[in-house]
């Protein structure tokens, strides 16, 4: 049976309700209420796929067929957070080869490079594998088509800082600037390269961001930078920095409830991640004091 994940397969796609291996599953229809304000005109393939997706999600099925279903669902709606989260649960449950999943999500990203969820899926896989050897190549492929792609730059910056992949970056940035001297994204990346201690230790950057914040500017992009600064300082032990775990939780809470509600689950993930780093730091200190 063909999935729906490539243009050449669309013509031969078989609806899940017509597949023998899915006969034991009762599809779950979407509940839009008795009188939906705006009824969305879904395609037949979309409605069929998500009816079965809701069914396996309800039973928390972990199987090869459920994994294939999430592939189709992600193609039909790559911005669906629940699809990607469930796919990750299945990957772990089946102990799948994550390098194969990297190849799959790379193909998706090259088609959906401005979609946040696909980049987040990629980041989680890299964290699980602790292997960022392919990431600079991927972001360069995306930036070759769109030199100011925000998601690609965000991913590249995370990779470079997390895995210490600074070598050759300045030369790459200079190449981009020679193509377009007005590329603000490249200039911003150059400032990171000249400050390997991190943004939270750059007085010019912190002063600028804090003045913006105090003036009432609570743009999600500004708050995201402040959260990154908190993550840096918590990861390094903090000291007397204003970028603490408590401030990170406050900022993420504001993003979840006020300024970036669409990505609420991501900001909860960031709270959990920074709290984990804080606990690890405390445990390391306790271990050192007993030795």
Buried (B, 14 or more C-beta within 10 A) or exposed (E): BEBBBEEEBEEEBBBBBEEEEBEEBEBBEEEEEEEEEEEEEBEEBBBBBBBBBBBBBEEEBBEEBBBBBBBBBBBBBBEBBBBBBBBBBBBEBEEBEBEEBBEBBBEBBEEBBEBBBBBBBBBBBBEEBEBBEBBBEBBBBBBEEEBBBBBBBBBBBBBBBBBEBEEEBEEBBEEBBEEEEEBEBBEEBBEBEEBEEBBBBBEEBBEEBBEBBEEEEBEBEBBBBBBBBBBBBBBBEBEEBEBBBEBBBBBBBBBBEEBBEEBBEBBBBBBEBBBEBBEEBEEEEEEEEEE
